[in-house]
Amino acid sequence: MSESPATASRAVPVFATPSPEIRLVPHDRPWLWLQRGWADMAAAPRVSLAYGGIVVGLSLALAAALLGTGLFYLLLPLAGGFMLLAPLLAVGLYETSRRLAAGEPADLTAVRAAWRRNGGQIGLLAVALLLLHFTWVRVAMLLYALFFNGVNPTLDNLVHVVFNSPVSLPFLVTGTLLGAVLALAAFALSAVSIPMLLDREEANAFTAIATSVTALKVNPRAMALWAGIIVFFTAVGMATLFAGLAVAMPLIGHATWHAYRDLVRHP
């Protein structure tokens, strides 16, 4: 794994005029981002684990609410939608890493003020990610209705209905492909955009999104690996009945900040 930064001559501008530039990085760079994210967790364990604990608590509360209302079949699409909203939920973690790098206090009181930094532009990105999330939930519900013809599974036969029916394979393939398209759109929008808006209060959502998309275009192999790592850690976190998210969420959040700092150079 290479730790040497890319040279300035290999940076790619986002726009033709003076603007953020994207550095070319080695394809294995995401492992370095993870190392730095872990170092931030070790430097601010109370903030990081409190953040992870809140995510776990909210996930369990949502699961319990769906189970109690008989809507537990929505748990899978909502869990998938979590990955669309996670970049937004991690604002406090980006702020923690920013403060650690700047030598500023990184306690819970300071981190709670993260939304005050460029809040309007971050809010615009939040709307875009929420729309993607609502679209995914609606698409998942429509797909289920189309493939299973209104069958309402119970908790006991949910797995059998979804995975062992004659239409299970086309349903899962179609849902996976559509979910992947929406996940790719969310990743392209938010890979570095929210950390950038937090770091540069003069930046706007349009420039941040363009910078994020350019980062994917310039470093496709590194960003594909990074997306795979995010999916893996999130899946493991959910497979442990959300308990693993207590570590996975802050680790990926801190690492995302370092991905932004490594990929984006400002004029």
HELIX and SHEET records of a PDB file:
HELIX    1   1 ALA A    8  ARG A   10  5                                   3    
HELIX    2   2 ARG A   29  ALA A   43  1                                  15    
HELIX    3   3 PRO A   45  GLY A   68  1                                  24    
HELIX    4   4 PHE A   72  LEU A   74  5                                   3    
HELIX    5   5 LEU A   75  LEU A   89  1                                  15    
HELIX    6   6 VAL A   91  ALA A  102  1                                  12    
HELIX    7   7 LEU A  108  VAL A  111  1                                   4    
HELIX    8   8 ARG A  112  ARG A  116  5                                   5    
HELIX    9   9 GLY A  119  PHE A  148  1                                  30    
HELIX   10  10 LEU A  158  PHE A  163  1                                   6    
HELIX   11  11 SER A  168  SER A  190  1                                  23    
HELIX   12  12 SER A  193  ASP A  199  1                                   7    
HELIX   13  13 ALA A  205  VAL A  218  1                                  14    
HELIX   14  14 PRO A  220  ALA A  239  1                                  20    
HELIX   15  15 LEU A  245  LEU A  263  1                                  19    
SHEET    1   A 3 VAL A  12  PRO A  13  0                                        
SHEET    2   A 3 GLU A  21  ILE A  22 -1                                        
SHEET    3   A 3 VAL A 264  ARG A 265 -1                                        
END                                                                             
